[in-house]
Amino acid sequence: MINLFVPGRLCLFGEHSDWAGKYRTMNSEIVPGYALVTGIEQGIHATVKKSTTFKVTSEAPEIQDAWQDFECRMDFQELKDIARSGSFFSYCAGVASYMLEWYKVGGVHIHLTKMDMPMKSGLSSSAAICVLVCRAFNQIYNLNLNTMGEMNIAYWGELRTASRCGRLDQACAFGVRPVKMTFDAEEVDVDNFNIKSPLYWVFANLNASKDTIRILADLNKAYPFAETEQEKLEQKALGEMNQDIVNRAVDCMKEGRVEDLGKLMTEAQEVFDTYIAPNCPSQLKSPKLHATLSDPNILPLVYGGKGVGSQGDGSIQFLAKDEDSQLALVEYLKNNDMPAYKLTIQPKHTIRKAIIPVAGFGTRLYPETRFLKKDFFPIVDKDNQVKPVILVLLEECLAAGIEEICLVLGGEEERQMYRDFFETRLPEEHLAKLPKEKLRYEEHILDIGKKLQYVYQTEKKGFGDAVYRCVDFVGKDPVLLLLGDTLYQSNTNKKCALQFIEAYDKYNQAMISIHEIPLEKVSYYGIISGKWLNSKETVLQMSNITEKPTVAYAEEHLGVGSPRDKKKYYSVFGQYILTPEVFVQLRENIENGIVSNRGEIELTTALEQVREKYGIMGVQLDGKMYDMGVPEELRNTLSNFGK
């Protein structure tokens, strides 16, 4: 059984530009559409499992009063008929019919456990259920669809119903985070980006009335070719003017200019009222919307506000000044018969913490490890300085912006070596012999010591157990994990860890760094398979982690690439970005005694479980890894690292 959550979606900027941009198929002079869209905190929660039929049931208290369970055969014509019926389950059946037609899947049982998103409020509850159905089939039948694929199938599935959704509706597939969408004829592109400061939105149902069909019918008269001056103004507003506003809004969000973002909301509403609304005067005068936007009780609480979705007197959104203002605004709107909801988007891009487990004895490097821990083996770095391995790793972290590092040691006795190296200044007699640049480096080492924290793994219960020892250090933050006996050398001026963190900045998902290995060596490694998400083939939507497969199995099931290309095989590069879900899973595995054949808590097991529930990405970094943990690789590292 798999747990799923799909949020509703809120269009922050760029409403109507999705269908306007689609008209470029007939008129190339139309400017592509641009929109800023985000998932909201409310949505649909469900469990899904394989079934012989297509079945949707519910225990969600929010909809139980009007709910009736649904079940039908996985029959293409039956599903299409239900999709056209206009019933409550038409959206589900539309997507299911598409999945059956193109992917030949069996049935699924979707059980709704919570559905707290407001209905018919311009937040695309229909798109959310379509994405949920697509994602259920995708994960139950291991179809390896990426998020864009799920979004597109949800759209095509909804088109099999009486609904005529816009292309931005299914942006809820990307979760509770803002995305920039571009609509160029039939092409839809989605760009992820990260915000710098918290954003406190409030959206509300105005509890008035509007005719969305009338709005769309009137505004569509300006396309594909504008005939009147007013229609030309509408095309300009949804084209170059909207493009400019959306691009400035993205800059404001990236740079943390929250007040300027609020002003842009007001500007966007003025553009809509001046250039677009006159083409549908019966619906877009929006008296309640404008009265609420100018309410003197609201203005002190917000930086700006605007309409939602197709506009009119349907829904409204505000950017509140802070969390207290957000709560006060929600309360005020509710007291004035406007059901209101909060949406808080927090910055997610800053990875400030790292973990490096160094608790192992180093059995394969005996007898040297009788005296010296392998993390203190000397290595000549690129700057021609001789450093212990751990110092090279710590500098890798610092160059990537890491501020706090937790080392997993085997016991308190190992801590003394770190005290001596990172916390104890050299005696004066040694300092006197060092040149100025070395004295500066001495201060650098002591500064690193201030960033270190320590936990202990006194019993060797596995790599997953070692990582979980850091759970209090991690808190609810994403964290970088490096292996204590592996060094990384970038082929660019960006350290491998920085490349990795920048990839996380874009996708905000648990990640494993990967590198290509020869087919004949797959049985020595954990092998990662999936589908590429970008043309450069550097970001992989993982579909499987298989520990030490046979060559024959890997060749048949684990190759990555298109059918026309030679398959390639990928293993872990030695860096991970772990999200809070990984630590939750590790805790469950520890509590439930889920161990390997060796009786150990494995990180790989938890990662595979997280992949099944939430997805994990593989990222191919531009660099090399050097293993310090075995004699033959140590020889190669000593000869080639730093060159």
N, C-alpha and C positions, 0 to 999 in steps of 0.2 A: 504494500500500500504506500502511496506517495502523497505527501501534503503539498498543496499548491495555494498560492495567493496571487490574484491579479487585481490591481487597483483600478478605480475609475481614473479618468483623465481630465485635466483642466487645460484649456488653451489659454496661455498667458498673453500671447500676441499672435496676430496673423490669421484670425478667423476669416473664413471664406476664401483664403488664398489657395487652399488645396484644390478645390474644384476649378478656380480661376486659372491656376497654372496648368491644369490638365488640358485646357483649350489650346495650348501650344501645338497640339497635334494638328489643328486646323489653321492656326495663325501664329507663325513663328515670331511675330513682332511683340506678342504678349510676353511680359516679363515673368520669369518663373515665380511661383509662390514660395513664401517663406513663413514658417510658423515656429513659435516657441511653445512647447507642450510639456507637461509634466504629469506623472501619475500622482494620485492623491493618497492620503493616509487611509481612506476608507476604500473598501472593495469587496471582493468575493473570496472567501476561504473555502477550500474543499479538500476532501481526500479522494483519490482515484485509484482504481484497480482494474485489472483485466476482467472481461465479462464476455459471455456468449451473445449478449444483446447490447443495444445502446440504451443506457438507463441513467436517469437523473432523479435523485432523491434529495431530501433536505431535512435537517434538524435545526436550520437557522431560525432562531426565534423571531428575527426581524420580519420574516415573510411567511411564517407558518400559518397564519390565519387565512391566507389566500392561496395556500400551496396544495397542489395535487401531484403526487409522484408520476413520473413519465417513463415509459419503456416502449421500445419498438425493435423490430428486427433490424439487423445490419443489411438492409436491402436498399439498393440505390434508389429505385423508383419510389419506394415508401418514404424514404428520408426526404427526397425532393418534394413529394406531395405535402409533407408536413411543413417543410420550409416555406412553401407558397401559401400555407393556410392562414398565416397571420396569427397563429396561436402563440401562447407564452413561450413555447419551446421551438418556434420556427427558426430562431437564430442558432440554437444548438444543432438542430437537424440540418441546417444549411451547411455548417462546417463539417459535420459528420459525413454528409454526402460527398463533400469534396475529398475528405481524407479517404473514404472508401474507394472513390473513383480513381484517384491518382496513386494511392499508396497501398491499396488492397489490404487494409487493416481489418482486424476483428473488432469486437465490441469493447466498450469501457463502461464502468459504473462510476459515475460522478456523484459524490455525496456532499452537498453543501452543508458546511458547519456554521458559517457566519456570513452575513451579507449586509454590511452596515453602510453601504454607499447610498446616497440619495438617488431616487429614481426620477427620471424625466426632469433633470435639472441642468441639462447641457453638459453632463459629465460622462456620457457614453457608457451607460450600464450595458447596453446591447453589445458594444465592442468588447467590453470586459468579459462577458460570458463567451463571446466568440473566441477570444484569445485563450480563455480557460479551456474550452473544449479542444482547441488545436493543441495546446500544450499537454493536455492529458493524453491524447493519442501519441504525440511526439515522444513523451517520456515512457509511457507504458510499452510502446512498440519499438523504442530505440531507433527512431527515424533520423536522428542527428540533425534536425533542423535548427538553424541558428535563430536568434531573435527576429531578424529581418524576415526570415522564412515564415515564422509563426505569425508575424504581423500581416504579411501579405496573404497568407491562407485565411486568416480571420476575416480580412477584407473581402476576398473572393467568396468565402462562405456566406457572409452577410448579404452579399449581392444576390444570392440565390433566394432571398426572402423578399418581401414587399418593401423592405427598407432600402433607402438610397443613401448610405453612409458616406461621409467624406473620408479622404485618405489619411487625415490626421487622427481620426478617432482611435485607431488601433495602436497609437503610440503608448497606450497603457501597457503594452507588451514589454516596454523597457523599464518598468518599475517606477518607484517613487524617486524620480530624479528628472531634471529638465533635459530635454533634447531639442536640438535645432533640426527642423525638417525642411527639405527642399522638394518642391513639386514641379518637375519639368516634363511636360507632356505625360507620358505613361511612366516615367522614371520617378522614383521616390528615394531620396537619400536621407539618412539620419546621422547626425553628428553628435556624439557625446561630448560633454564638457563639464568642468567642475566649477563650483561657485566658491567664492572666497569668504563670504560672511553669511551667517544664518539669515534666512528669509522667512518672514512670518506672514503668510497669506491667510485671508479669510474669504470664503465664498459662501453665497447664500441664495436661496430661492426667493425671488421677489413676491411670489404668491400672487402674481398678476396673470395676464394672459397674453399669448402671442400665437401667431399662425406661422410656424416655421416653413410650411409648404408654400405659403404665399410669399414669404420673404425670399426664398430661394428662386421661386418662379420669376419674381420681379427683377431680382439682381442678375439672373442669368440672361436677361434680355440684352445686356451690354456685351455679350460674348457669342461667338468668337470675334465678331466685328462690331465695333461701336458705331452707331449711326447718328446719335445726337451728342451735343456738347456735354451734357450731363453724363451720358454713358462713357464718354472718353475720360471724364474726371474719375468715374468709378474704376476704370481700368488702371488709371495712373495711381489711384490710392491703393488698390490691391496689388499693384506692381512695384514700381520703383520707390514709392513713398513707404510702402510696407517693408520692402527690403531694407531700406535705410533704418527704419525703426527697429526691426528685429536685430540687425547687426549691432546697433548701438546698445540694445538691451542685453545681448550676449556679452558685450564688452563690460557693461555695468556689473553683470553677475560675476564674471571672471575676476574683476578688479575690486569687488566689494563696495561699489558705489551704490548703496541701497537707496539713498534719497533720490539720486538721479534716476534710478530705475522706476521709482514711484512717479516722478515727473513724466517719464516716458509713457506710463500708463494713461495719464491724463491727456498727454499729447495724442496718443493713439486713438483715444475716444473722440477727441476733437476732429481728427482726420476722418474718422468713420462718420461722425454726425454731419460734417461739412460736405464730403465728397461722395459718400455712399448712401446714407439714409434717404436723401431726397428721391432716390429711385424706387423706394417702397414707403411712401409717406403714411400709408394706412397702418403699418406695423412698427416702423422704426422711429416714430416721434418719441416713444419710450418715456412717457411722463414719470412713471414710478422710478425707473432707472436713474433719470437725471435728478429727481428730487432726493433720492437716497445718496447719490454721489455728492450732492451739495449740502447734505444735512449738517448743520453746525455742530451737532452733538458727535458726529463721526469725524469731521475734519481734523480735530486735534490728535486723533488716534492713528492717523494714516499718513503715508507719503503720497498716495495716489490710488485711483481706482478706475475700473472700466467694466464694460459688459462682458458677457461670457457667450461663447459659441456663436450662434447665428445672430446674437444681439437682440434688441427689442426688450420687452419687459419680461424676460425669462429669468435670468440669473445675473448675479453681480459678483465682482471680486475686488478685494482691496489688498494693498500691501501695508500691513500694520508696522508701527515704528519699533515695537519690541514685543516680548512675550506677554507682558502685562497688558499692553494695548490690545494685543490680539484677543486675549481672554475677555477683556472688557467689551470689545467690539462684538464678539460672538454673543455675549449676553444681551447687549443692547438690541441687536438685530432680532434675536429670538423673542425678546419682550415686545417687539413691534411686528410680530406675526410674520417674520421672515426666517424660516429655519436656516441656521448658519452652522458652518463647519470650519475647523481650522486646518491649515496645511503648513507644516513647518519643514523646510528643506535645510538640512545642515550641510556644511562642507564635509566632503568625504575623501578628499584627495590627499590629505596630509598623512603620510605614514611616518610617524616620529619614533617608533619603537622597533627594536630588532631583538631576536633571540639567536644565540649561538650555543648549541650543546657541545660541551667538551669533557663529558664525564667518563668517556671510555678509557680503558687502560692502554690500548694500543698493542694488543696481543701480537698482531702480525709484524710489528716493528720491534719486538723483543730481540736482543737484550737491551737496546738503547733506552727503551721505556722503563727499565728498572730505575733509571736515574733521572730521566728528563721526560716530562709529558710531551706527547707529540705536538700539542698546540704551541710548544715553545721551541720546536725544532727551528734552526736558523735557515733563512732563505734570502737570497739577494734580490731585492725588489728593483723595479724599473728605475728608481732614482739612485741606484747603485749603493744603497745602504743595506747592511745585513740586519734583518729584523726577524723576530719570532713570528711564526705563522699567524698567531692570534692578533698581532699588531697589524699585519697586512689586512686581515679580515675586518678589524675594527676601523681601519682607515677607509676600506671599501664602504662601510656603513656611513661614516661621517661625510664622505664625498657625495652620498646620495641624500643628505639632509636628515639622517637619523640623529636623534637627540638623546635617547636612552637605550641602553643595551643590557640585556639580561643574559648572563652566562650560567649554564647548567654544569655544575661541578659534581665530582663523585663524592665529595665530603669536605668537612671543614679543614682537613689537613692540606687539601689542594689550594685552599684560599690563601694560604701564606705565600705561595709563589706569586700570586697576583698582587698581594699587598707589597711584596718586595719590588716587583717590577713597576706597577702602575701608581703606587701611593707613597713610595719611599724615595726621597731625593738622594742622589748619589753623594757619597762623602766628599768633603771639600777637596781632598787630595786628588780625587778623580775629576771633579768639575774643573779644577785649575788646569788640567791638561787638555780640555776640550776647546776647540775653536768656537767663535761666536755662533756660527750656524748650528753647531751641535748643541750649544747651550740652549738655543731657541727650541731645538727639537726635544731637549730634556723637559722643557716646560710643556711642550705639546703632549708628551707622554703622560705627564702628571694631570693635564687637563682631561685627557681621555679617561683616566682613572676616576674622575669625578662623575662620569656618565655611566659607570658600570654598576650593575646590581647583580646579586648572586642568589641562586637557589641550588638545592642539593638533591641528587638522585643517588641515595646510598645503596639501594638495591637495584640491580639492573633488570628492570621490568619492560624494557623495550623503548624504541625511539619515540613512540606516541606518548608513553608515560613521561619521558624526559621533557618533551615539549609541554605537556599538560602541567608540569611543575611550575610553569610560568603564568598560569591562568590569572593569578592576582595581579601580576605585573602588567599583563596585557589589558585587563579590564574589558571594555567594549570596543577597543580600537582594533583596526587591522594592524598586522605586524609582519615584518620581514623576518624570514627564517633562513639562516645560512648554515651549512654544514661546517663543523669545526675542523675537519681534515681535508677541506677542498679549497683551492685558490682559484680566482677568476681573473682573467686578463682580457680586457676589452680590445676590440679591433678599431675602436673609435676614441674620440676624446671624452666620451661619456663612460663612466664605470658601468659594469654590467648591472649592478644593483640599481643605479639611477635609470638605466634603460627600462628595467623591470618596473620600477615604481611609476615611471611615466606611462607605461602601458596600463597599470592599475588606475592611474588618474583618468584614463579614457573610459575604461570598462567597469570599474568598481565591482569586481567579482574576485573570488578566491582564484589564485593563479599558481601554476607550477612552471618554472622555466624548463625548457626542453632543448635537446640537441639531437642531431641525426647520428645514428650508429649503424654499422654494417649489419646486414641481415644475419650473417653467420654468428654474430655476437649477442643476439637478442636473448638467448637463454641465460645470460649473466645479469640481466637488468629487469626492472619494471618497465614495461612498454606501454606507451600512451598512444591512443588512436583517436581519430575524430575528423572534423572537416574544417578547412581553412575559412576564416572570416574575412580575410583581406587578400588583395591581389598579390601583395608582396610575400604571401605565405609565411608570415611571422606570428600570427595570432590564430590559435586553433580552438574551436569549440570541442572540448573533449567529450568522447562518447564511452571511453573505457580505459581502465588502468589494469593491465594484466601483469602479474608478477612472474618473471622468468618463464615465458612461454617457450614451447619448442619452436624450432625454425619452421617446421611445416605449418603449425597453427598460426604463427605470426604472418607467414606468407599468404595464408588464405584469409585471415580475419583482421589483421592489425596494420596493414599498410596504409599510408596516407598519400592521397593524390588522386587525380582524375583517372578514369579508365584508360585514357590515351597515354598517360605518362607512366614512367617507371615508378612503382611504389617505393616510398621511403619509410624508414622506421625511426621512432623517436623515443628517447629515454629522458629521465630527469637530469637537468643540468646542475642541480644542487642548490637552487634558490627557490623559496616558496613565499607567497604572500597569503597568510592565513587570516580569514575573517572570523568574527565571533562564532559563526555557525560551526566552524571546525572544532572549537573548544567545547561547545555544547555536545557535539557528537563524541568527542574523546571522553567527556565525563560519563555519557551514557554507556559507552563501551567498557569503561573501567567499572562502573557500578554493576553492569550486567555480566561482567566476566568474559567479554568477547576478546579472545586472544588468538594468537597464531599457533601453529603446530609446535612452536618452541615455547609456548606459554607466555608470550610477550604481547603488550599493547602496541599495535602497529599504527603508525601515522597513515600509511598507505590505505589501510582498511577504512579509517575515518574519512579520508579524502574521497574515496570511492563512494561512501555513503552520502557525503555532502554533494558530490557530483550528481548523484541520482536525484537528490531533492532540489538542489538549487542551481546546479551547473558549475563547472570549473573551466577555466581557460588555460591553455598551454601557450607559452610565449617563447619564441625562438630569439635568443639574444645574440647580438653580434660580438662574439668573443669566444674564448676557449676556457675550458676548465682543467685544473690540474689536481689530481688525487694524491694526497700525502699519506694515505692510509695503508698502502701496500708497497713492499720493497721495489717491485719493478716500476710502478708508477712514480714512486718517490725519486728514483734515479732520473726519470724523464723530467720531473718537475725541477729538480736541482740543476739540470742541464739547460732547460729551455724557458722556465718562467722568468719574466722580466726583460726578455730580449725584444 
